[in-house]
Amino acid sequence: MTCFCHGERGAFVITSLKEKGAEMELPKVYNTYFLAIISTIGGMLYVSWDGTDQYLEYFDNPHGVIQGAIGSALAAGSVAGALFAGPLSDKIGRRDAIFTACLWWLAGTAIQVACNGYGMLIAGRILNGVCVGVTSSQVPVYLAEISRKEKRGSIVVIQQLAIEWGILIMYFIGYGCSFIAKDASFRTAWGLQFVPAALLMLGIPFLPRSPRWLAKVGREEKAIDVLAKIQANGKVDDPLVIAEWEEITTVLAVERDALKGWRKFIKNGMWRRTFAGTSVQAWQQLSGANVMTYYIVYVFDMANLSGNTNLISSGVQYALFIIFTTVTFFFVDRTGRRPLLIYGAIGMGICMFVVGGVLGTYGTYIPGGVDGNLNVIRQVTGHPAHVVIAFSYLLVIVYALTLAPIAWVYAAECWSLETRANGMALASVANWLLNFAIGLFLPPGFHNISWKLFIIFGTLCFGASIQAYFTYPETARKSLEEIERLFSKGGPKPWKTRPGDSLLDQKVAEVQEAQIKGESTTGRMGSIGHKELAV
């Protein structure tokens, strides 16, 4: 067994010791892409199906506030889940918090499958939401803490891909179940939601704990072991492992002397990180993307699509989501976060204005609702309908390339180690509160103000781009620890930052140079304490 012994001038000498009292545990997989794929199965827990004729008949054509309550119940539960996700994650770890959340999903799904009215349906979706609140906030934290800085963006993007695959799979499962008679149609679709939760619970025991969480709770031995296995195939004397561990321990030692309680999110410049993390999540919702993701069927009803044509066209929209988020996976760490957030919001705003303008200019008012759907009271035909469909698809493409994945990436990066779990939970609360409010608002909004919804969201998109330019520093290809300096008092102006220029690379080079010279210490690894750290 390897350990780092505290030597002269705070340096650590690598020696070999025999491991004592090691715990028996399941074998772990340390490939970061595999870790991301397993942990993001939880992304498939975000969706359900409630658009079939059988559903409408059984629940007496819910619309307005009632449909808004059903649609937003998951978001309401997500707020509750996110509120306790941070303390839970800090107490038992990111990995185990995700596992615990799945129990809520199983309970909520069981209630939905057995529901006999609005009450049970809403209650089941709220319980599902508790799970989503935990997983949506802590999966990005886990992924950010295990990833190399050069790949962190693409690793966290995998979570968004999982969400989109979940939406697409459940959409076509729902489409297939729509051919089943009566209430067995939607009950079958809902029952299949047990599957991703079960897969996630089976995979989690094979994931290692976050090395940064291990360091935070004083388990330095295991932290070094996991860090080395993730970053350097188990080589604890690798320059990257040594330099990164030094950053982790140095920052954590400083943070432990910082303010406690809620003040640590506000004082000493921390408000900048709190504002950035919560606002980027808020803008993801305020951009109005849920109009196209949750209610695309309504939008296409307005564009004179109906029946299977509407359902299949909506499925195409979900497929586009996956294709273009996959594109983001390949360039997010090269392009950086700022350009995607700024220009993505501008692009979405333009699309919203076009859709709203066309519906307002060429739309016909339908008093009884299109095909009896009281949520859809305006419709266009001919070329204007084609424009609405085209720009709806274009908005989804822009969103998939930018705000959809990048909001989660950026929110997971901007916190300090001491505040990351609770901070990301706070950011998720902002996301899900607005998700809940907008989900509650959209059905009556479609009914009452129709095309003006799109103008409102378009204006908000331009507001998002302005704020991103002035307040979001670039975090791409920088270590989590050095990102803290970007938000510190006296840090660089956000618009002057760019991807890369990492100080961690300099530290790695210094360690490599020391090793080449054959110095007696193989690293400058600081300790959180001054005790022997066994791995």
Protein Blocks (a to p, Z undefined) as FASTA:
>chain_A
ZZddddeehiacddddddehiacdddddfbfklmmmmmmmmmmmmbccdkbfklmmmnop
pahjlmmmmmmmmmmmmmmmmmmmmmmmmmnojklmmmmmmmmmmmmmmmmmmpgbfklm
mmmmmmmmmmmmmmmmmmmmmmmmmpcfklmmmmmmmmmmmmmmmmmmmmmmmmmmmmpg
cjllmmmmmmmmmmmmmmmmmmmmmpccdfklmmmnopamlmmmmmmmmmngopakbfkl
mmmmmmmmmmmmmmmmmcehjllmmggolmmmmmmmmmmmmmmmmnommmmmmmmmmmmm
mnopahjllmmmmmmmmmmmmmmmmmmmmmmmmnommlmmmmmmmmmmmmmmmmmmmmmm
mpccdfkogehiakbccdcehjllmmmmmmmmmmmmmmmmmmmmmmmmmmmmmpcfklmm
mmmmmmmmmmmmmmmmmmmmmmmmmmmnmmmmmmmmmmmmmmmmmmmmmmmccfehiafk
lmmmmmpghiacfklgceejifklmmmmmmmmmmmnopabfbjcdcfblcdcdZZ
